[in-house]
Amino acid sequence: MALLNHVVSSSLSLWRGTQVRSGTKQPKQLLQLYDIEGSAACRLVREALTELNLDVTIYPCPKGGERFRSRVMTLGGEEQFPYLVDPNTGRSLYHAGDIIRYLFEHYGRGRLPLNWRSMTLNKVSSVIATLPRFGAGVFARPSKRPDILLELYSFESSPYARPVREWLCELELPYVLRNLGKGHWEDYVLPDLRKRFRKDYAPRTDNRKKLLDNTGRVASPYFVDPNTGTALYESNAIIDYLVRRYSV
């Protein structure tokens, strides 16, 4: 039932944040997103990041959190989310619509794709898509902060990765999000079937190539904790690790 809940949530958002677009540019320095996983507005930005195949450092800012929310006030003057910082251009932006437009102008093909031009409809579908989660990924839990940023390989619409991101947000654990959006039909085949029937599978995006080279598999989510040398596939195993290691 838990997985079905996430599938429904992704379906209600029309599976935005799945497919990678061609012709995107990669920034030299990682973008920074101050984010609430359970926020409908933040979700839209993360969907656009997946489509643009952009990695980003996520600073979780759940309600009641004390780790990064005040930093947004210091940087931008308002405690609003999402808040994007681009160290490559010196730009900082609030509001999902403005952030998404900026991302496509600077790292896409220079203008908004058709499916992003009706921001009102996208916002409505995103709000509806968050309802089945009943506030998951919104409220802070006490935790210990890691010394080195965690890493998560995922794509926004993944029903398997979302519960991990919700826990990362609630525990206020900053991490580098390595996007694993799908760019070719073979990426849509379930990992176990693909490994069995497509032994010559050759991913076309850098993060998928990296996973295949390092682990022999490409699946979402994949989690790395450089603080302990831990690397894990599978949502339940990752969540169990986060709770044992970082929850207070």
C-alpha atoms as one frame of an Amber mdcrd trajectory, in Angstrom:
protein
   0.000   0.000   0.000   2.868   2.403   0.735   4.277   1.972  -2.774   0.818
   2.387  -4.295   0.483   5.692  -2.438   3.679   6.956  -4.072   2.599   5.712
  -7.495  -0.685   7.599  -7.127   1.200  10.728  -6.102   3.471  10.556  -9.165
   0.493   9.845 -11.430  -1.364  12.897 -10.137   1.610  15.052 -11.096   1.457
  13.511 -14.601   4.863  11.862 -14.032   6.709  15.114 -14.488  10.303  14.729
 -13.391  10.903  11.454 -15.230  12.189  12.143 -18.733  15.475  13.931 -19.402
  15.472  16.531 -22.167  18.203  16.726 -24.766  20.324  19.802 -25.327  20.831
  20.749 -21.693  23.991  22.368 -20.297  25.758  21.464 -17.074  26.917  24.174
 -14.648  30.492  24.048 -13.355  29.384  24.387  -9.730  26.446  22.603  -8.126
  23.238  24.553  -7.804  21.860  24.906  -4.267  18.183  24.410  -3.437  16.642
  25.213  -0.064  13.737  22.849  -0.177  10.820  21.197   1.604  10.222  17.741
   0.151   6.494  17.793   0.905   5.933  21.258  -0.610   4.020  21.362  -3.900
   6.013  24.393  -5.079   9.368  22.772  -4.272   8.261  19.627  -6.052   7.829
  21.567  -9.298  11.410  22.832  -9.118  12.752  19.339  -8.470  10.753  18.041
 -11.448  12.371  20.671 -13.670  15.821  19.759 -12.315  15.244  16.137 -13.315
  14.104  17.102 -16.804  17.209  19.273 -17.211  19.403  16.515 -15.735  20.890
  18.961 -13.223  22.511  17.798 -10.015  21.886  20.011  -7.009  22.798  20.342
  -3.355  19.622  20.061  -1.308  19.367  21.920   1.994  16.197  20.586   3.648
  14.090  23.217   5.396  11.139  21.384   7.002   8.715  23.234   9.240  10.155
  23.487  12.722  13.654  22.971  11.389  16.523  25.000  12.786  19.430  24.016
  10.542  18.906  25.897   7.266  15.707  27.950   7.446  17.440  30.913   9.074
  20.127  30.834   6.369  17.464  31.530   3.737  16.329  34.562   5.713  19.921
  35.781   5.901  20.595  35.210   2.204  17.333  36.427   0.705  15.484  38.350
   3.396  12.438  36.076   3.421  11.751  32.641   4.857  10.127  31.251   1.712
  10.659  28.009  -0.162  11.831  26.979  -2.667  14.915  29.193  -2.746  17.568
  28.596  -5.403  21.165  29.793  -5.288  23.280  29.542  -8.444  26.955  30.131
  -7.579  27.784  30.054 -11.300  25.943  33.298 -12.008  25.489  34.817  -8.554
  21.712  34.649  -8.957  19.322  33.768  -6.128  15.601  33.301  -6.669  12.394
  32.616  -4.772   9.121  31.289  -6.299   8.851  28.073  -8.307   7.767  29.741
 -11.551  10.690  32.172 -11.556  13.181  29.452 -10.664  11.938  27.072 -13.369
  12.009  29.792 -16.012  15.553  30.690 -14.982  16.709  27.058 -15.116  15.355
  26.466 -18.621  16.734  29.778 -19.886  20.245  29.161 -18.545  20.610  25.371
 -18.676  17.991  24.315 -21.199  17.380  25.543 -24.726  16.652  29.110 -23.732
  12.896  29.039 -23.296  10.211  27.167 -21.411   9.017  23.912 -23.035   5.322
  23.674 -23.823   4.442  21.572 -20.775   5.877  24.236 -18.442   4.136  27.271
 -19.923   0.904  26.860 -17.968   2.388  27.264 -14.514  -1.052  27.598 -12.928
  -2.119  24.130 -14.128   1.210  22.662 -13.061   0.847  24.174  -9.599  -2.675
  22.766  -9.235  -1.586  19.262 -10.258   1.393  19.464  -7.895  -0.835  20.460
  -4.977  -3.182  17.552  -5.734  -0.204  15.176  -6.042   1.048  16.073  -2.557
  -2.278  15.268  -0.860  -1.807  11.448  -0.728   1.419  11.954   1.246  -0.451
  13.417   4.264   2.328  15.808   5.276   5.279  13.448   4.835   8.481  15.363
   4.194   7.146  18.542   5.791   7.882  18.537   9.537  11.315  18.347  11.183
  12.602  15.488  13.317  15.648  15.822  15.617  18.863  14.519  14.092  22.644
  14.616  14.038  24.151  16.500  11.094  26.716  14.621   8.969  30.141  16.221
   8.511  30.233  15.490   4.763  27.270  15.849   2.414  25.327  12.666   1.740
  24.533  11.668  -1.859  21.309  10.341  -3.354  20.869   9.108  -6.913  17.203
   9.454  -7.860  14.714  11.129 -10.160  11.817  13.205  -8.920   8.872  11.012
  -9.916  10.425   7.780  -8.623   7.953   6.210  -6.149  10.865   4.315  -4.608
  13.085   7.365  -4.042  10.424   9.696  -2.634  10.198   8.087   0.831  13.981
   8.390   1.180  13.863  12.070   0.262  11.048  12.597   2.753  13.190  11.194
   5.565  16.219  13.208   4.470  14.071  16.336   4.633  12.472  15.569   7.986
  15.891  14.810   9.489  17.323  18.011   7.941  20.171  16.062   6.348  21.823
  18.003   3.499  22.719  15.952   0.439  23.783  16.106  -3.173  20.961  14.965
  -5.421  22.339  13.148  -8.458  19.572  13.074 -11.033  18.794   9.777 -12.764
  16.137  10.926 -15.209  15.309   8.548 -18.065  16.655   9.469 -21.484  16.094
   6.315 -23.553  13.492   3.554 -23.780  15.849   1.052 -22.123  15.915   3.254
 -19.004  12.215   2.461 -18.502  12.787  -1.292 -18.237  12.825  -2.595 -14.658
  16.458  -2.957 -13.495  16.302  -6.729 -12.886  14.698  -7.397 -16.287  17.124
  -5.058 -18.005  20.089  -6.802 -16.402  18.747 -10.166 -17.551  17.725  -9.342
 -21.109  19.864  -6.299 -22.001  23.369  -7.281 -20.988  24.710  -4.687 -23.431
  22.706  -1.874 -21.791  24.596   1.403 -22.267  23.080   4.403 -20.447  23.336
   7.788 -22.115  23.459  10.131 -19.120  26.509  10.604 -16.903  24.969   9.582
 -13.581  23.491   6.396 -15.047  26.860   5.545 -16.615  28.566   6.174 -13.277
  26.178   3.888 -11.396  26.545   1.088 -13.929  30.340   1.358 -13.850  30.521
   1.491 -10.034  27.789  -0.951  -9.025  26.904  -2.970 -12.111  23.312  -1.778
 -11.772  21.200   1.309 -12.431  18.226   1.759 -10.105  16.603   4.480  -8.028
  17.316   5.219  -5.250  21.014   4.663  -4.633  22.453   6.228  -1.493  26.038
   7.024  -0.519  27.271   8.189   2.880  30.936   9.223   2.533  31.090   9.751
   6.307  30.959   5.995   6.903  31.690   4.517   3.477  28.134   3.139   3.299
  26.449   2.655  -0.087  22.962   1.209  -0.430  20.212   0.409  -2.889  16.568
  -0.159  -1.791  14.369   2.383  -0.024  13.741   0.422   3.167  17.431  -0.293
   3.712  18.341   3.360   3.171  15.633   4.652   5.515  16.609   2.142   8.184
  20.216   3.330   7.909  19.249   7.026   8.130  17.157   6.435  11.235  19.826
   4.357  12.975  22.709   6.656  12.036  21.268  10.160  12.207  17.947  10.202
  14.043  18.018  11.406  17.662
